[in-house]
Amino acid sequence: MILLLIKKEILGKEVVDISGIVIGKVDDVEVNFETQTLEGIMVSKGGLFGGFGGSSSGTLVPYDVIKVIGDKVLLTRDIPEI
């Protein structure tokens, strides 16, 4: 139940890389219900039309790359292929 509340809070937040550049938005959250842990987030490409005409799956950002989740999701390093 708590993981579903976390998912609701994170969806749609902007994701910012280590350089301070918005690289996309949280499109989905990967959770492990057996261990009750957040595995990572799916990030869709940023911009006005991010998600239109592109891959619907986005890019998986592992949880260990996430520095902080607040108004935005800040990463500890750059993520290729977004």
C-alpha positions as CSV (number, residue, x, y, z in Angstrom):
1,M,0.0,0.0,0.0
2,I,2.8,2.4,0.9
3,L,4.6,1.7,-2.4
4,L,1.4,2.7,-4.3
5,L,1.3,6.0,-2.4
6,I,5.0,6.6,-3.3
7,K,4.3,5.8,-6.9
8,K,1.4,8.4,-7.0
9,E,3.7,11.0,-5.5
10,I,6.6,10.4,-7.9
11,L,4.8,10.1,-11.3
12,G,5.2,13.2,-13.5
13,K,8.1,14.7,-11.6
14,E,10.9,16.2,-13.6
15,V,14.2,14.2,-13.5
16,V,17.4,16.3,-13.4
17,D,20.8,14.9,-14.2
18,I,24.0,15.8,-12.3
19,S,24.6,18.8,-14.6
20,G,21.3,20.3,-13.6
21,I,19.6,19.5,-16.9
22,V,16.0,18.2,-17.0
23,I,16.3,15.0,-18.9
24,G,12.6,13.9,-18.7
25,K,9.8,13.1,-16.4
26,V,8.9,10.0,-14.3
27,D,6.6,7.9,-16.5
28,D,6.4,4.8,-14.2
29,V,7.9,3.4,-11.0
30,E,9.4,-0.1,-10.8
31,V,8.7,-1.7,-7.4
32,N,9.4,-5.1,-6.0
33,F,6.3,-6.1,-4.0
34,E,7.9,-9.1,-2.5
35,T,10.7,-7.1,-0.8
36,Q,8.6,-3.9,-0.6
37,T,11.4,-1.8,-2.2
38,L,11.6,0.7,-5.0
39,E,13.7,-0.7,-7.8
40,G,13.9,2.3,-10.1
41,I,12.0,4.8,-12.2
42,M,11.1,4.9,-15.8
43,V,11.9,8.2,-17.4
44,S,10.3,9.4,-20.6
45,K,12.2,11.9,-22.8
46,G,11.7,15.5,-21.8
47,G,10.4,18.4,-23.8
48,L,7.0,19.5,-25.0
49,F,6.4,16.4,-27.0
50,G,8.3,13.9,-24.9
51,G,6.5,10.6,-25.0
52,F,4.8,11.4,-28.4
53,G,6.2,9.3,-31.2
54,G,9.0,7.9,-29.1
55,S,9.4,4.7,-27.2
56,S,6.6,4.2,-24.7
57,S,8.9,2.3,-22.3
58,G,11.3,5.1,-21.6
59,T,14.6,4.5,-19.8
60,L,15.0,2.7,-16.5
61,V,16.9,4.6,-13.9
62,P,18.0,2.3,-11.1
63,Y,17.2,3.4,-7.5
64,D,20.9,3.6,-6.6
65,V,21.3,6.5,-9.1
66,I,18.6,8.6,-7.5
67,K,20.1,11.2,-5.1
68,V,16.9,12.7,-3.8
69,I,13.2,12.8,-4.6
70,G,11.6,16.1,-3.8
71,D,9.9,18.6,-6.1
72,K,12.2,17.1,-8.7
73,V,14.1,13.8,-8.9
74,L,17.8,14.5,-8.7
75,L,20.3,11.9,-10.0
76,T,23.9,11.2,-8.9
77,R,25.2,10.7,-12.4
78,D,24.3,11.1,-16.1
79,I,22.1,8.5,-17.7
80,P,22.8,7.6,-21.3
81,E,20.1,6.9,-23.9
82,I,17.3,9.2,-22.7
